[in-house]
Amino acid sequence: DVSGLPGALAPLPSDEGDDGGIDEAVSEQLKAAPSEVFLERLLQGAGSLQSLQPRVELTLRLARFRSEAQAVETEVKLGLDAVSAVVGSTALPALLEGILLLGNYLNAGSRTLGGVVGVTLDSLCKLAHTRCFQDPSKLSEQGLTDNALHFLVRQLQQRWPNLVEDLIDDLSGCAKMRDLDLKVIATTVQGLSSLVLTISERHRTA
């Protein structure tokens, strides 16, 4: 508590009437901290808190701009790498072609489902949950039931023995972006774009 300092440090009477040195020393001791001086000058030069707050918030957003932009760039690059991996894969088209043939075979008796020309990724899940009839002797040896996806992969491996390994290698980039949240990326990009527009407008009207 420095409220009592002015009285405690009041200059003593001098026979010579020269107390300038003592006043100067007291003034030095009572100087405010650098942070307080800065805030005082800021308020005097820039205006009230209401006018300073949006400017400070804008400054903080600018300070975070680079890191946020770099984070978005990294996530977008992961997404692009995954897309390139899917487009450039040689094993995935073979698998999807096999799914299409198997699906049309299973649905041959249906007019609407027996002649489809494309498949979706949901088909993989459906095949994985479609049980196949199996030789009882083989079932007892393996100790598990088979599904349509396993059956299809085994059939494809007869002419492509390394199909599974090639699929894993081709689609390794997809695993890296499995936690990618497109909504978060879109929101962040919109915020960065809004900040750029705000800064541009302030420079234009300055």
Secondary structure, DSSP 8 states (H G I E B T S, - for coil): --TTHHHHT-----TT---HHHHHHHHHHT---HHHHHHHHHHHHH--HHHHHHHHHHHHHHHHHHHHHHHHHHHHHHHHHHHHHHHH-SHHHHHHHHHHHHHHHHTTT-TTTTT-----THHHHHHHT-B----HHHHHHH-S--BHHHHHHHHHHTT-TTHHHHHHHHTHHHHHTTT--HHHHHHHHHHHHHHHHHHHHHHHH-
